[in-house]
Amino acid sequence: MGELAAGINDKFSQYTLRWRGGKLTTTQYALFAIQMAVVILLSWLGAIATPVVGPGIGFLYWAYPFFVVFTLWWGIWGILGAWVGAFIGSGLLTGLPVLPALGFSIGDLIPALLIFLLYRGYLRKHGVDPLGRDILKSKKSAFWFAVWVMGITNIFGGLWGVWILVILGFVPANAYLLGAGLWILGDAIVLLIAPFLSKYVTPVVERFGLINSGWVS
């Protein structure tokens, strides 16, 4: 069993929490920019296509599973993509002023950060694929995805995002629980896409050497 655990850890050993894992290429910089544009677009579409109780809040926030996977691939760039997507896509482009959009966007920034920390830190050391490729075949990986990604971090995002809009007067106080509940439920639904992206798309991106081994590169 010890040899098996060591073998699993060695398999994932290149994907860590070190700051830099190597030199970035022009292709990677282009991909980082493209993924931010994709998250902005999907954030905006989710907010305007399925509005709930106020600006920026969409029931089906299609950006969520994509920025989760982008974060597992690209570390700080995926985390920035999550934040920029919320700030611009579901914030400024839906009518929120700059300061409310900044506060609101923390509801995506913190979950992305916590997901990266857990997967590249604790879970990698305990036999869970840090890129999420095993969510559909490993009970342990599926458990952590459900509890941490669909559960705890998602709940934080929903409670925080709607609370900021209530405090700033963009959402009525009596709509807080409804808005937060629909946010959390809708995100949990669209997050079901993420395991399939990880299983089928991640190996292709990895094959071309485009996944960060650390935070930045």
C-alpha positions in Angstrom: 0.0 0.0 0.0 2.9 2.4 0.8 4.4 1.7 -2.6 1.0 2.3 -4.3 0.5 5.6 -2.5 4.1 6.7 -3.4 3.4 5.8 -7.0 0.2 7.9 -7.1 2.0 10.9 -5.5 4.8 10.6 -8.0 2.3 10.6 -10.8 1.0 14.0 -9.7 4.2 15.4 -8.3 4.7 17.9 -11.1 1.5 19.8 -10.2 2.2 21.7 -7.0 1.9 25.0 -5.2 5.4 26.3 -6.1 5.2 29.8 -7.5 6.8 29.1 -10.9 7.1 25.8 -12.7 9.0 26.9 -15.8 9.1 29.5 -18.6 5.8 30.7 -20.1 5.4 30.6 -23.9 3.6 33.0 -26.1 1.0 30.4 -26.7 0.3 30.1 -23.0 0.0 33.9 -22.6 -2.5 33.9 -25.5 -4.5 31.1 -23.9 -4.6 33.0 -20.6 -6.1 36.0 -22.4 -8.6 33.8 -24.3 -9.8 32.0 -21.2 -10.4 35.4 -19.5 -12.4 36.5 -22.5 -14.4 33.3 -22.5 -15.2 33.6 -18.8 -16.3 37.3 -19.2 -18.6 36.3 -22.0 -20.1 33.3 -20.2 -20.5 35.3 -17.0 -22.4 38.0 -18.9 -24.6 35.5 -20.7 -25.4 33.7 -17.5 -26.4 36.9 -15.7 -28.6 38.3 -18.5 -30.1 35.0 -19.8 -31.3 33.7 -16.4 -31.6 36.7 -14.1 -32.7 36.1 -10.5 -33.2 38.9 -7.9 -30.8 41.6 -9.0 -28.0 42.7 -11.4 -25.2 40.3 -11.9 -27.1 37.3 -10.5 -27.9 34.5 -12.9 -29.4 31.2 -12.0 -27.3 29.3 -14.6 -23.8 30.8 -14.3 -22.2 29.0 -17.2 -18.8 30.5 -16.5 -18.4 28.5 -13.2 -17.4 25.1 -14.5 -15.0 26.6 -17.0 -13.2 28.9 -14.6 -12.9 25.9 -12.2 -11.2 23.8 -14.8 -9.1 26.8 -16.1 -7.9 27.3 -12.5 -6.9 23.7 -12.1 -4.9 24.1 -15.4 -3.5 27.5 -15.0 -3.4 28.5 -11.4 -3.2 32.3 -10.8 -4.4 32.9 -14.4 -7.5 30.9 -13.9 -8.2 32.6 -10.6 -7.7 36.0 -12.2 -10.1 34.8 -15.0 -12.7 34.0 -12.4 -12.4 37.4 -10.8 -12.3 39.4 -14.1 -15.3 37.4 -15.4 -17.4 38.3 -12.4 -16.1 41.9 -12.2 -16.7 42.7 -15.9 -19.0 40.1 -17.3 -21.6 39.7 -14.5 -20.7 43.1 -12.9 -20.0 46.1 -15.1 -21.7 44.7 -18.2 -24.9 44.1 -16.3 -25.1 47.7 -14.9 -23.2 47.4 -11.6 -20.9 50.4 -10.8 -17.2 49.8 -10.3 -17.0 49.5 -6.5 -20.1 47.2 -6.2 -18.8 45.0 -9.0 -15.4 44.7 -7.3 -17.0 43.6 -4.0 -19.4 41.3 -5.8 -16.6 39.6 -7.8 -14.9 38.4 -4.6 -17.6 35.8 -4.7 -15.8 34.1 -7.6 -12.2 35.0 -6.7 -12.2 33.3 -3.3 -13.8 30.0 -4.4 -11.3 29.7 -7.3 -8.4 30.4 -5.0 -9.6 27.8 -2.4 -10.2 25.2 -5.1 -6.6 25.6 -6.4 -5.1 25.5 -2.9 -6.9 22.3 -2.0 -6.4 20.4 -5.2 -2.7 21.3 -5.7 -2.0 21.0 -2.0 -3.8 18.6 0.3 -5.6 16.5 -2.3 -2.6 16.0 -4.5 -0.7 14.5 -1.5 -3.6 12.2 -0.8 -4.0 10.5 -4.2 -6.6 12.8 -5.8 -5.8 14.0 -9.3 -5.0 17.8 -8.9 -6.4 18.3 -12.4 -9.7 16.6 -11.6 -9.4 13.9 -14.3 -10.5 11.2 -11.9 -13.8 12.8 -10.6 -15.9 10.5 -12.7 -14.1 7.3 -11.7 -12.9 7.8 -8.1 -15.2 7.9 -5.1 -12.7 10.0 -3.2 -12.3 12.5 -5.9 -16.1 12.7 -6.5 -16.6 13.2 -2.8 -14.2 16.2 -2.6 -15.6 17.7 -5.8 -19.1 17.5 -4.4 -18.2 18.8 -0.9 -15.6 21.4 -1.7 -16.4 22.7 -5.2 -20.2 22.2 -5.5 -20.6 22.6 -1.7 -18.5 24.8 0.5 -16.8 27.2 -1.9 -20.0 27.5 -4.0 -22.0 28.3 -0.9 -19.5 30.9 0.2 -19.7 32.6 -3.3 -23.5 32.7 -3.2 -23.8 34.0 0.3 -21.1 36.6 -0.3 -22.2 37.8 -3.7 -25.9 38.4 -2.8 -24.9 39.9 0.6 -22.8 42.6 -1.1 -25.7 43.5 -3.4 -28.1 43.6 -0.5 -25.7 45.9 1.6 -25.3 48.2 -1.4 -29.0 48.4 -2.1 -29.1 46.5 -5.4 -31.1 43.6 -4.0 -33.9 43.9 -1.4 -33.0 42.5 2.0 -36.1 40.2 2.0 -34.8 38.6 -1.3 -31.4 37.6 0.2 -32.1 34.0 1.0 -33.9 33.5 -2.3 -31.1 35.0 -4.3 -28.4 33.2 -2.5 -30.2 29.9 -2.6 -30.9 30.1 -6.4 -27.2 31.2 -7.0 -25.9 28.2 -5.1 -28.4 25.7 -6.7 -27.8 27.0 -10.2 -24.0 26.9 -9.8 -24.2 23.3 -8.5 -26.2 22.3 -11.6 -23.8 23.9 -14.1 -20.8 22.5 -12.2 -21.8 19.1 -13.3 -20.1 20.0 -16.6 -16.7 20.4 -14.9 -15.9 16.7 -14.4 -16.5 16.0 -18.1 -14.2 18.9 -19.1 -11.5 17.6 -16.8 -11.8 14.0 -18.1 -12.0 14.7 -21.8 -10.3 18.1 -22.4 -7.6 18.2 -19.8 -5.6 15.3 -21.3 -5.4 17.1 -24.6 -4.2 20.3 -23.0 -1.7 18.4 -21.0 -0.4 16.5 -24.1 0.6 19.8 -25.6 2.4 20.9 -22.4 0.1 23.8 -21.7 -0.8 23.1 -18.1 1.0 25.1 -15.3 2.9 23.0 -12.9 2.8 25.9 -10.3 0.9 29.1 -9.6 2.2 31.1 -12.5 3.7 28.7 -14.9 
